[in-house]
Amino acid sequence: MKTTIMTMAVLIASLLVADFANAQSNRDLQYFRAPDQTGINVFETSKDTDVEFDGFNLRIGGANTLQFQALTNETGPDLHPNFNLATSNLDIDAQLANGLRMHLRTYLSSRHHAEAWVKGGYIQMDRLDFIQEDFMAGLMDMVTIKVGHMEINYGDAHFRRTDNGQAIYNPFVGNYLMDSFTTEVGGEIYVQNNGLLAMFGLTNGKLNQSTIEGATNTRASIVAKLGYDSQINEDLRFRLTGSIYHTGQAARTYLYSGDRAGSRYYNVVIEGNDFSGRFNPGFNNEMTAIQINPFVKFQGLEFFGVMEFVSGKGAGDVDTRSVAQYGGELIYRFGASENVYLGGRYNVVTGDNSANEDIDITRLNIGGGWFMTKNVLAKLEYVTQSYDGFSDPDFSDAGFDGVMLEAVISF
C-alpha cells in the first residue's frame, strides 16, 4: 500500500512539474513589460504586440537585489561599510485570454516588513475577445482598461523606480526624494493613438482597506495623464507627459508614503527609520499633485526629467502648504546592446514642511551600470545628500555621502 501511494505521489509530482515546465516554455505575454533589460525605458504597455494567443499561459518570475553600503552621515547612528538586507519579489503573470492578462506581485523580503506579503495586482484588458471574438475590436485597438488594488499611474518616475527587489529599471540605487508611489483600489482607462496618450482613473484613496464607517474618512481620488510619445526616427525618441492626482478628503494620503518596502539608503539619518533619506510632505486633505516628465533619447544618450508641484493640508494645517520637486537624469548607454551605462541624477525638494519651515533637500547621484546579461545588472554609484532649513534636531544639518554597490537579478 505504501509503495502504491508513493508511486502515485511521484507520478502526480512528475505531471505537475511537466505541466509547469510546459507553461513556462513560452514566457512571452501580450501587452507586457519585460522584467529585464528589454523593459528599460518602457512606460505604459504598447497597444502593439507580436505575441499570438494560443491558450492559457502562466509566467512565474521574480527579482532579487542586494547592496553593499559604504556611507557616512552627519547626524544619526554611526555607519560602517557592510551589506544591506537583500530584497526579493515574486511575480505571477497569467495570460487568461486574448488581450486579457493578470499581474500579481508579492514581496518575499523587504526592509520594512519581515513577513512575505502581497504588494498588489490587477487585471489588464487590451482586447474584449472573452466577451465575443473581435468584440469592439476597432475601439480596443486604442483602449486599455486596468482594474485592481494596484500601483497607480501618476507621473512617469514610477516606471523608473526601484520596487523592492525589482531594481533593474532604475539606473541608480535610490528613488526620488519625494517618491510618488502608492497602491490603491481603482481603475484606469487608457487611450493610445499615433503617439498620443490619455489616461483617466478613479481610486478609493486608501492604502489599507476598510468597510467600517468612519474608519478612514476618505472620498474618491482622481488620477489622470496626458502625453505624447514617439519614435521620431531610428535615432531619436521623444516623450512628454503631464499627470495629476487629486483627493478632496482623506484621513491620510499615501502618494508619498505608499511604499511599504522601505528605502535604499539604510539608517542614514534616523536609526531604525525604514524610510530614511526620503521626504514625505505629510498632506492629508485637499491634496493636488502635478508631475511633468520630459524624456528624450538620441542614440545612446537619454534625458529624463521631473518637475512636480504639490499642495494640500496636513493634520492641524489651517492654510494650504506647497512643496516642489525637481530632478534630472542624464544617462549614456553604450556597447553592442547598450549593456553599459554612465550617468548622473540631480534631485531637489523645496517648500514648506509640516512645521511650516522653508526647507531644502538636495541629492546628487553619479554612477553607472553593467548588464552582465539581460537579467543581471551591477550598479556602482556615489551619492551625496544634504538638508537645510529644518529645526528638528534629527534633520538639522543632516546629510550623508558615500558609495553604493548594487547587484540585481530579474527574470
N, C-alpha and C positions, 0 to 999 in steps of 0.2 A: 504493500500500500504506500509506504513512504517513498519507494522507488518510483511508483506511478505519479505521485504528487510532485516529486522533484522533476521528473521528466516533463510533466505538463508545465511546471513553472518555467523551466528552461526554454521550452518551446514558445510559451507566451512572451517571455522576455525577448527572445530572438525575433519574434514577429513585430514586437513594439519597436525594437531597435531598427529593424529593416524598414518599417513604415516611417520612422522619424528620419532615417537617412535618406529615404526617397523624397520626403517632404523638403529636406534641406538641400537636395541636389540642385534645385533651382531657387537661388536666393534672391532673384530679381523680382521686385514687386512693381506694380503700376503706380505712377504718380507718387514716387517715394524718394526721399533724400538719403543717399548712401551714407552710412556712418564711417566713412573712410576718407582718404584724400580726395576722391572724386566728388565728395559732398562739400568741399571748400567753395565758398562764395555762392552757394545755393541759398536762396531765401525762400519765398513761397514755392511750393512744388509746381512744376510747369503743367500746362494743360496738354502737352505733348508727351507721348510715351511710345516706346518701341517694344514694350512687353505685351505679348499676347496672353489673354486669359485662357488657361486650359484646365481650370478646376481649382479647388481649394489649395492654397499654398501657405504653409506656416514657416515663418522665419524666426529663429532664435538667435539673438545677438547680444552683445554686451560691450562694456568698456571698463578698463582698469587704468588708474593713474596714480603715480607716486612722485613726490617731490623731495629733493634734498634742499633744505633751507639753511642759508648762511646769512642771516640778517642781524643787524644791530639796531637798537632803538634808543630814543632819547628819554622816554619815560616807560613805566611798566616793568614787567619782570626781566631779569637778566636772561638773555637768549644765548644758546650755544648751538653751533652748527650740527645738524642731525636730520634724520628723515622724519617727515610728517606721516600721519596716518594715511594709509592707502585708501582710495575711494573706488567703489565698483558699482556698476549698473548692470541690470538685466533687462533686455528689451525683448518683447514678444510682439511681432507684427504678423498679421494674417490677411491674406487676400481672400475675401469672403465671396466675392462675385466680381463680374467685370466692372471695374471702376469703383468697387466698394472695398475699403481697407480699414482695418482696426490697428491701433497702436496702444501699447501698454508699457510703461517704464517703472521698474522697481529699483530703489536704492538698496543695494545689499550692504554697503558700508559707506558711512558718511561721517563728517566731523561732528555734526550737531545731534545725530541720533545714533544710539548704539545698536538698535534693532533694525532689521530689514523692514521696509515699508514702501507702499506704492506711492510714487510721485503723482501719477495721473495717467489718463488715457483718453482716447477719442475715437470716434468713427468718422471716416472721411469719404464723402461721396463725390466722385467725378463723373460717374455715369449712373443712370437710373434703370439699367437693364434688369435689375432684380424685380422691378415692377412689371416691365414688359420690354422685350428686346427693342433697342433703339428708341425707348420712350423719351420724348423731348430731347432727342439727340442733338439737334441744332443748338438749343439753348445750353445744353451741358458741354458743348464744345468750348464754352466760355466760363461756365459757372462751376464753383466748388463749394461744397457745404461741409462744415465741420461741427460736430456736437460732442460734448463730453465735459468731464472735470479735467481741465487741460490748461496748458501754458497758453496764455492769450497772446495775440499777435499785435502787441503795442510796440511800435518802433522797429528798427532793424538791428539794433545792438544785440537783441536776444538771440539772433541767428548766429552770432559770432562768439557768444559767451560760453564759458565752461558750465556744464550742467552736471555737477557732482563728478562722477567718473568719466563722463563724456567731455573730453578737453581737446579733441582733435581739430575742431573748427576754430578754436581760439589761438591766434598766433602768439599770444603772451600767456603768462601764468594766471594773473588775476583778471577779474571782471572790472567793469567800470565802477567808479566811486559810488555813484547812485545807480545801483544795479536794478534796472527796471524789469522785474520778473515776478510773476505770480501765477498760481493755478486757481482757477475759479470755474464753477459750473456755468456753462453757457453755450452759445452757438455763434458761428461766424459764417457769413456768406461772401464769397469772392467772385469777382468778375474780372477776367483777364482777356484782353483782345489787342493784338498788334502792339504789344509792349505796354499798353495802359493797364493799370491795376486799380481796382476799387474794392474795399472791404468794409463791411458793417457787421458789428456784433453786439450782443447783449449778454451780460453775465449777472449772476445774483450778488456780486460784490463780496462774496465770502470765501475765505480760505478754508476755514473749518466749518463744516455744515451742521445746521441745527434746524429743527422744525418747531422748537419751543417759542411761543410768542414772547417777544421782548428779549430773547437770549442774545441775539445780535440784531439790533435795530438798524436794518440796512435796506436801502432801496436798490433798484437795478442800476448797474453801471453800463455805460456806453463806451465802446471801443470802435475806432474807425481809422481807415488808412486810405490815402490816395497816392498814386505814384506812377512812374514811368521807368521801364527797364528794357533796354535794347542793346543787342549786339550789333553796333552800327556797321562795323566791318570786321574782317578777320582779326585785326589787332586791337580794336577799341570797343569797350563796353561802357555804357553809361546808365546809371540808375539814380533816381531821386525820389524820395518818399517823404510824406508828412503824416504823422499819426497823432491821434488824440485819445485820451482816456479820461472820462468824467464820471464822478459819482456824487450824487446830491446829498446823500446821508449814509453814514456808516458808523458802527461802533468803533471800527478801526479799518483803515485802508492798508492793503498789503502790497501795493505795487513796488515798494522799495524795501520790503521786509518779507517777501513771499518765499524766498529761497531758504528752505529749512535745512539745507545740506551743510551750510557753513562756508566761510570764506577761505581763500587760499593762503593768506599770509597769517601764520599762526602766532597768536599771543603778542602781536607787535605793539599794541597799545595797552590793553587791559588783559591781565591774566585770566584765563577761563572764559573769555568772551569769544564765542564761536564765530562771530561776525566782525572780528577786529579788522580795521583797515577800510571798512565801508562807511557810508553815511546814509542815514535814514532821516528825511526831513520831518517825519512824525506828523503827517497830516491825517485827519480823520474825516472831517466834514467838508462838503463843497469843494472837493479837490478836483482840479483840472490840470492835466499834464499834456504837454505838446512836445513831440520829438520830431526833428527834421534830420534826415540822413542822406547825404550825398555819397555815392560810390562810383569811382572811375577806375577802370583797369585798362592800361595801354601796354600790350605785350606782357612783360613780367612785372611791370610797375603798377601798384594799386594804391588808391587812397580811399579811406573810409572815414566819415566824419559824423559827429554827434553834436547837435545843438538842441538843448532841452530846457523847457521853461515850465515850472511847476508852481502852482499857488493853491492855497487852501487854509483850513483852520485845524489846529491841533487841539488836544484836550486843554481847556482853560483859555484858549485864544479868543479874544473879543474881535480883533481885527484880522484880516487876511494877511498871511505871510507869503513870501515868494522866494524861490530858490532857482538858480540857473546852473546848468552843467554844459561844459564844452569839452569836446575831445576830438582828437585826430590821429589816425594811424597812417603811416607811410611804409609800405611793405614792398620789397623787391624779391620776386621769386625767380629762380634760375635753375639750370640743369636741364637734362634731356626731357624730364617730365615735370619741371618746376618743383623738384623734390627738395630743394634747399631754399631757404629764405632768410633775409636780414631785414630789420626794420625797427621802428620806434613808435611809441604812442605817448601823447601828452594829454592829460586829463585834469580838469579843474572844476571845482564846485564852489559857488559863491552865493551868498544870500543870508537870510535870517534863519537861525536855528530856533529850536523850541524855547530857548531862553531869550529870544529876541536880540541876539547878538549878531553883529555883522561879521560873518566868518568866511574864511577861505581855506580850501584844502587843495593841494596840488600833488600830482603824481606823474613821474616820468618813468617809462619803461624803454629799455634799449636791449635788443637781443636778436635771436634767430632760432631757426629750427631745421631739422633734417628728417625727412621722411625716409626711413631705412627701407620700408616697404610702404605700400599704400595704407596699411593697417597699423604701422608702428612709427611713432613720432618722438623725437628727442628735442627738447627746448632748453635753451640757456638764456637767461636774462639778468640784467642789472636793473633794480628798481629803487627809486627814492621817493619818499612821500613826506609832506610837511603840513602842519596845522597852524592856523593863525586866527586870532580873534576870540578864542574860547576862554572863559573864566573857569570852567570846570577843570580842576587840577589833573584829571585823567587826560585831558586833551590840550591843556595849556602848554605851549612849547613842545608838543609831542611830535614825533616823526620817526622814521626808520629808513634804512637803506641797506643794500647788500645784494647778494647773488642768489638766484634760484635756478635749480636744475629740475626739469620735469620730464618724466617718461610716460607716454600714452600708448595704450593698445586699444584699438577699437575695431569691431568687426560686426 
